Amino acid sequence: MIIIPAIDIKDGKCVRLAQGKFDHVTKYADNPVDVALKWKDQGAEVLHIVDLDGSVVGKPRNVDTILEIAQTVDVPVQLGGGIRNMETIAFYLGNGVSSVILGTAAVYDKEFVRKAGKKYPEKIILGLDALEGKLGTSGWTQKTKQDPIELAKDYENCNIKAIVYTDINRDGMSTGVNIEATKAMAKAVSIPVIASGGVASMADIENLMAVDDCEFYGVIIGRALYNGAIALEEAIGRSKKR
């Protein structure tokens, strides 16, 4: 299981939101590039970057900062937020980003996502974010009636690299991962699943590692790294033992 540090960018700063609410913002650093370098130095194998401003407006907003990270930090970057067309995918993948995350597009434009998977095999990640069992979109500002698992099944055999499954109510709240819901997703589809939302302590890593009837491709950690509740090097070390 890969430990994936999260770097959320708003107005050019590294921040964390609580439950995706833009009026519950904690700023952790003025320069996200410095944060990326820090996680790289501590052994990060992948960085999870979200353009929060882009996720709301539906197009890239923090491009310069994102490209600086992708081009100067020698760690693969998976990027989400405001990626809604093939041109944006091509731009990012052509400028150092390793894979792109499609969330809102995955809900509203299935044909586009399927075409993206065909054109860029193993470069497309689905961002499926659940709010009380239904998918949220547009930076989690809108709730749909879509079931996450049913939508995920629609993308089987589409060359999708992974699914980032996030429990919105737990994200940034340090309340623990929703293991049951994440496990249900992992068991329902053949696409690798990345757990996200609510990681609070090493106990969450232990609990994910202890699941024996399915495997998780990775886990994204945000606030717990920034407030020191989890040491990245320790989490990476534990993730290698099974």
Phi, psi and omega in degrees: 000129182271134174269122188240108177292141179260138173232104179264130186244125176224126182053036177080001182251158175271118185226172167227141175256160173256119181056030178071012183274124185286351174261009175236070187252134171241121178272131181250337180199146177283333184238102180299335179296320177298322179295317179300318178296323178297312181294324177298315181296335180267007172105008181303136179263337179212147174245137178255111183246135178234127172274093185296318179297319179295326182296330181276316184274346176085016175204159185303143181229332183243046189300311185301316180295317181297315181292326177297318177297310185298327186265344183246339181260120187279059177217136178302140181245128169253128191236134174228165177114101175081017180263103189233002180211166185294328181296319179293320177300311181299319180299309183293314181295332179277356183233034169103347177285135185278321180207153181244149182252125179250118181247287179302318179298326181295332180277317190257347184218073185297322182295321176299315182294319178297318178296321179296318178297323179289319182284325182234070183300137179062022175243353183253128176244138175271131174257099182254112188245117188257134174238108183053043174087356179238154185286139172256150182224177176053057181066029178067018179273350180229141178251135179255182175255012184281137175275128183302316183292318180297321178293317180302320180298331180294345183250014173298144178062032178244019179064028179284132183288316184194170172240126169268111181255116185241132171270107187300319182298335182264343186296126180074008184254352179055042182254004180098150181289144173278083187293320183298314180293321180292321178295320179299320177295313183297326181279341185273337184228161178271351179288132179302143184245135175252124179282144182205144175102112172094000180302123188243330186202177177298337178300326178294320177296315179301316182295320178294319180292334184280345179296125187249355181255007172194169179237150176252136180294323181191179175219136179265133179236130179242267188305322183297330175286320185288328180265002175085005179293331177233134173267124185304315182299321178293318181296319178297317179300317180293324184293343181270353184254123177204000000 
